[in-house]
C-alpha cells in the first residue's frame, strides 16, 4: 500500500512539471472606432434615433444626456477612417456629415 501511494505521488509530481510546448499569443487592439450620441438641446430622444454609417443599414441608438453622462455611456462600434454618418429621428435628419475617426477613438456627436 505504501509503495502504491508513493508511485501515485511520483506520477502526479512528474505530470505537474511537464511542459507540452511553447505557446505564444499575439494580440492588439481591434481596428474599431466608436460613436456616442449626446443630447445637446431640450429635445428628448427617449425612444432613440436611427444611425446610418456609409451605405450600411440603419441601427437604433440611444442618446445620452450630457449632464447625466456616465463614465462611458452608450457607444456604438464603427470601422475606423472616414465615414459618412447620418442621424435620423422621426423622419427628420438631425445630423449628416463626413467624419474621420481614428483607431480606438470615440467620436461624440451632440444632437440639437
N, C-alpha and C positions, 0 to 999 in steps of 0.2 A: 504494500500500500504506500509505503514511504517512497519507494522508487517510482511508482506511478505518478504521485503528486510532484516529485522532483522533475520528472520528464515533462509533465504538463507546464510547469513553471518555466523550464528552459525553452520549451517550444513557444510559449507566449512571449517571452523576453526576446527571442530571436526574430519573431514576426513583427514585434513592435519596432525593432531597429531597421527593418527592411525599407529600402527606398526603391521604388519601381523604376523611376526615371525622372528626368528633369522636365518640369512643366513651366512654361512661360506664358504670360498673359499680357498682351499689349492692348492698352485702352487709351482712349482720349475722350474729348468732349464731342457730343453729337453736333453735326452740322445743321443746327436748328437755331432759329431766332424766335422771338415771341412778340405778340401783340397784347396790349392791355387797353381796355376802353374805359374812359373816365367821364363822369357826368360833370360838365362844366357849368351849365345854366340851371334854371329852375325846372326844366322839363324832366319828368321822371320816366325812366325806361324800365319799369318793373317787370314787364313781360320780355325784356331783352330786345336785341336787334339782330339783323341778318348781316353777315360779313361776307363779302366776295373778295377773294385774293386771286389776281390774274384771271384766268378763264376757268377756274375751279368752281364746282357747285357751292352755293352759299352754305354757311354753317351758322347756327344760332349761338349768340354770345351774350353774356351778362355784362352789365355796365356797373362799374364800381363807383361809389360816391367818394369824392376826393377827401372830404372831411372825416369819413369813416373808413379810410383806406387801411386795409390790413397790411401786414408786412409785405406780402407778395400780391395778394388779391387774385382775381381771376385772370389767368394768362392763357393765350392760345398759341400753339406752336405753328410756325410757318417756316418755309425754306429761307435761307439767308440770301442776300443780294437785293437787287432792285425789284420791287413788287408793286403792282397796281392794286390798291386797296379801296374798296367801296363799302360804306356802311349805310344800311337802309333801315328805316323804322316806319312801319305802317305805310309803305309805298313811297315814302319821301326820302330822298338821298340826303343824308346828314354830312357825309364826308366822302370825298373821292379825290385821290391823289396818288402819284407815284412816290414811293418811299424807298429808302435804302436802309436795310438792317444788316448789321454785321453778325458774325458767329457769336452765339450765346447772348446777343443784345436784346433788350426789351424795349420796344417802341411803344410809348404811351400816346394814345390818341384821345384828346379831350373833345367831347361832343358838345354842341350848343344846348 
